[in-house]
Amino acid sequence: MSFNILLVDDNNISQQALAELFQSQGWHCTLATNGMQGLACAERQNFDAVISGFFMPLLDGPHFVPLLRQLDGYANLPVVVLSTHSQEEVAASMDMSQVNGFWRKPLNCDTKQQLLDHLSTEIVAWRIKAA
């Protein structure tokens, strides 16, 4: 099954590694380097899930996700946050009820597979609810 993923992260190494991972699964991946670019992409195109970094220039994850949720079609879309900080540190600055998962960077082989599995499950559940 092919999915359309929006990856919003200012870390080029993480971005490329995840884009390659998604593409190896036959998934399409659109890249944005900050929340402003991510919102522009989301306004132009529909996605099956959004992966967002936490700290980014111009518009960071804690501000990007609530704005994304306000866009038509994105209120219940699967959103995952990635950060080098712990989930507790991220939760202190962000409403975690607006996201469907958290992964700490850097991702190793096991966590990459867990992320793929989690996204697949979340997207399929979202599609079933939306149908």
N, C-alpha and C positions, 0 to 999 in steps of 0.2 A: 504494500500500500504506500502510495506516495503522498507526502505532506509538504505544505508550503510554510516555511519557517521564516520569521523576521528575527534576525540576530542583531541586537543593539548593544555594542560594547566598544569602548575606546582602545582596548588592548589588542593590537594587531595580531600578536601571536595567538592569543586565545581565540580571536575571531577566525583566523585561518584554520586553526586546528579543529574547531567546531564545524566550520563550513565544510571542511574535507570529510569529517565524520558524517555529517548529514548527507552530503552528496554520495558517500560510499553506500548509503542505504537507499539511494534513488530519490532522496528528498531534495526539493528546491530550497535554496537559502538566499535571502536578500539581506545584505549587510548595511548597517548604519553605525556611525561612530559616536553618536550621542542621542539623547532623547528627542531633540528637535528634529533631527533627521528621521528618527524612528517614527515620530508622529506623522511626518510628511509621507513616509512610505505607507503607513497604516491608513491614511486618508485616501491614497491613490489605489490601494490594492488590498484584497482580502487575504488573510493568513489563517493557518490552522493553529498556530501557536506563536508566542513571542518569548524570546530569551533576552533578558535585560541584565546588563551590568549594574553595579550599585553606584560606584563613583564614576562619573563621566562629566566632561566639560559641557557647558551651556545648559543642559538639563539632565540631572542625575536620575537614577532609578527611583528614589522615593518620590520625586515629583513627576517623573515620566509615567509611571504605572497608573496613578489616579486619573491623569489626563487621557491616557489610552483607554481606560475603562469608560470614559464618557463618550467615546466615538461610537457611532452606529455599528453594531455587530461585534463589539469588543467587550461588552459588559461581563460575559461569562467565558470568554476565550481563555484557553490555558496560557498562563504566564508563569515563567520560571525566572528566578533571580540568581545571578552568579556573583560571588564576591570573594576576595581574599580574606575578608573579615569573617568572624564566626556568625552563626545565625542569631545568637543573642545580641551581638553588636548591631547587626542589621535591623533586627526587630526593634531596637531602641530608637531607630530613626525612621522606621517605615511601618505602615499598616500591613502586617503579614497576612491578614485575612483577604487581601486583594490579590494574593499570588497563590499558585498551585504547587509551588515547590521551591526549594532553595538548595543550591549546590555550592560548596566551597571550592574556590580555585586554588591551585591548579588541579585539574581533573586528571586522574590516572586512568588506566585501561578499565578497571572495574567500575569506577564512578561514571565514566563515559557510557558504558553499557547500561548502567542503572538509569542514567539520564535518558538514553534512547528508549528504554523500556517504559519509563515513567511518562515521557512525552507521548508515546504511542497509546498508552492506556488512557491518558487524559484527553487526547484528541478524539479517540474513538468514542469515549463517553460523552464528550461535548457534541460530537456530530449526532449521536443518537438522541440526545436531549433536544437539539436544534431541529431535528426532523419532524 
